């Protein structure tokens, strides 16, 4: 009897110990909770870091150098997401958007070398804090103006209310878009210049071949005031590079941002231009292939870099540790357009979370697992107040020490945008659905020769 009581007591003690140890284990965050937290933190980057004087969004934070017009376009889009997710009120978003658009419209345009924000409706790539004028000698950027404008058009399509403020937002958005002289940037040639300097004129480099500039061409084709020529899309497509990259047939471009940026605003599922009709896939499928081939390249890891694997991957334009050579062979870089495609390999062991984050709609299982793994593996070295820091490199060795591993100190606005917007598109298709209602986007797609899918369905257009 005593032995039986003793065994029972031991069993109870053991059970209590097991339950206690289980209760002490750290709680594993679910993927759903992680995505909810990631979206809110990434939104807060845009909401919190705005330059109060101009409404512009920083190029990077906490480093404090200049604002970015492209990041501002993503910021304007983020405010819509903020309203729909109850992070901010509609009134708060209206006030922020109206303030930003009013400042952009009233800011000085002209051919002067300083003291202006832009020329011919375009804006300089970077603007100064507070005053909001051209930063040093940066270029008047066609592509960055494109990202600003598409964010403006998203607001035009979203704020359709009858209040004076929402009416003013639509009017300002229309005026800003119609002011951009897209045809001027063509210089009478087949393809558009990448930019212009008041000191020396147009940049010789041009937008040719598949990359993020597909949105730029669509905007130029959709403009009723300064449209580019009818053949611009076909001229752009002529320099595409289609081919096999590591066993995958696709339209090639190395850094993943080129496969993401235009897709943040346009749902390319089921719509085809003549080029892709011949290939038998749409641009969405092409971005899926690019995402998975980028992932497979990192899994194969031909450079033998540390930490690469099936859930730690992603090559795109981002910051890097330093412009140095280590061990006589490893060339590391700072900001660089990293990528892997038939067009070339750019890889120094640096991974950017935005590469997976911006591709969530194309390959959700692989991309979400990658983000989840990176957050859980590296913790607050990588994931902090505003979500993922821009990049990390676990191969890099810090000079004068044996310490391996570099984590960026900054968030980059143009890399935060794809994470937030594409996560929202994956979950609700919010921004895609908005842009289907914008007559300038629809017109640009149709002039480019796109047909099929939602584009052939009767749709609303903005009340402007």
C-alpha positions, 0 to 999 in steps of 0.5 A: 500500500505504501509502495502504491502511494509512493508511485502515485505521488511520484507520478503526480510530481513528474506530471507537475514538472512536465507541465511546468517545463512546458509552460516555461517554453517560449511561445512560438508565434504563429505565421498569422500573428507574424504577418499581422505584426509585420504589416503593422510595423511596416506601415508604421515606418511610412506613417512615423517617418514622414518629413513634417514640412513636405510630406515626403518619405525618407530614403532611409531611416534612422540615417537622415540624409534626404527624402525619396520621391519613390518612397513617397509614392509607396507611402501614399499607397500605405496610407490607404492600407492603413485605413483599411486595416484600422491603423489610422482613421480615414480622416487622418489619411485624408489630411496626410494625403492632401498635405503631401499632394498640395506641397508637391503641386505648389513646390517649385519646378524649373530648369534651375540647377538648385532650389527646385523640386523638378522640371516638366512635371518630373521630380528629382530622385532625392529631395532635401529635408524641410525645404524639399529641393533637389539634393546636391546634383541628383538626377531628375528621375523618370522611374522614381517619378513613376513610382510617385505618380502611381502612388498618387493615382492610387489615392485618386482611385481610393478617395472617391468621397464627396467631401471637399477634402476628398474632392481636392485630393482627386483634383490634385492627383489629376493635375500632378499626373497630367503635368508630367511631360512623358513625351519630353523624356523620350527625346524623340527616340524609341525608348525613354531616358532614365533621367535628366540633369539641368547641367548636362541634359538627358542621361544616355542610359535608357529604359530598355528591356524587361525590368521595373520600367514596365510601369513607367511605359504604361503611365506614359501611354496612359497620359492624355496630355503628354502621351508617348508614341504608340510603338513605345511598348513594342520598342521596349519589348524588343530588348527583352531577354527570354531564355533558360536560367538554371532550368527555368524558362522566363523573361530574365531580369536579375534583381527581384524588385524588377519582377515586383514593383509594377506588380504592386499596382497592376494585377497581371494575372490573365492579361496578355500583351503580344509579347507574352501571348507568344510565350504562353504565360502572363507577367504574373507567372513570369514573376513566379518563375523569377521568384522560385529561380532566385530561391533555387539559386540561393539553395544551390549556393554556388558562392558557398555563402553562409546561411543560404538555404531553402528558407533564407534566400532573396537577392535584390537591390539593397544595402550591403556591408562594405566595398571591400575584398576579404580573403583575397576572393570575396568581393563585398559591396554596399548598395548594389543591384544583387540578383541571379538571372541569365542576364548576370549574377550579382551575389556577395552573400547579402540577403534582403527580406524585401526580396521574399516580401515583395514576392508573396503573391507569386509564391506565398508558401515559400516567401512567407516561410522565408520571412518567418524563418529569417525573423525567428533565426535572427531575432531583433538583429534583423527585425525591429521597430519597423519590421525587417531591417533592409539586409544582412550578410552572415559571410562578412567578417568585421575588420579587425575582429573575428566577428562574422555577420553584418546586419544593416542599421537602416530601413529603406523606404523603397524596400519597405513598400513592396513588403507592405503593399504585396502582403496586402495584395496577397491578403485582400487584393486591395491595391490591385482592385483600386488600380483596375478602376483608374482610367489612366492605368487602364488606358495605358495597358490597352494602348500597350496591347494588353487584353483578356481577363479583368481588362475586358470586363466592364469596370468603373473609372475614377470620378474626375 
